[in-house]
Amino acid sequence: MFFSFAAGLFAVVYLFIFTKGNIELDPGITIHPSPSVVIAQKNSPLLLNCSASSSPDAGPVTITWYKDGQPVLIDRRVQVRDNGSLYFKQVKNNRHPRNKNRNQNGFYECFMKNKYGTAIARQVHLQVA
């Protein structure tokens, strides 16, 4: 019993660490791997790609970005592009409590949803230097 658990655990770890190429998930969404940590220069523009595709029979895809578990506030400084990428006009690193919404350090997730379900297409930790 322990051997099969260990072998299964190894297979999962291998999939996430050593797979180079696309990963296809049950909801008909194919993930295109990207770096999991991005370091950006303060006040520079930044584009976080959400590289995934959906099978044609899965219908339209809806993309939603989250930061630290909350939906990303979309405004004139932060936008979701037509291809699903998250665009920052200028990344900020404000630590003052008054400017909490302008601090863009954090853990970002891109969720893709189609008629079959939802998949996390990208997870990235953004550090603004």
Sequence and secondary structure as in RCSB ss.txt:
>XXXX:A:sequence
MFFSFAAGLFAVVYLFIFTKGNIELDPGITIHPSPSVVIAQKNSPLLLNCSASSSPDAGPVTITWYKDGQPVLID
RRVQVRDNGSLYFKQVKNNRHPRNKNRNQNGFYECFMKNKYGTAIARQVHLQVA
>XXXX:A:secstr
 HHHHHHHHHHHHHHHHH  S EE TTSEEE    SEEEE TTS EEE   EEE GGG   EEEEEETTEE   S
SSEEE TTS EEESS     SGGGGGG   EEEEEEEEETTEEEEEEEEEEEE 
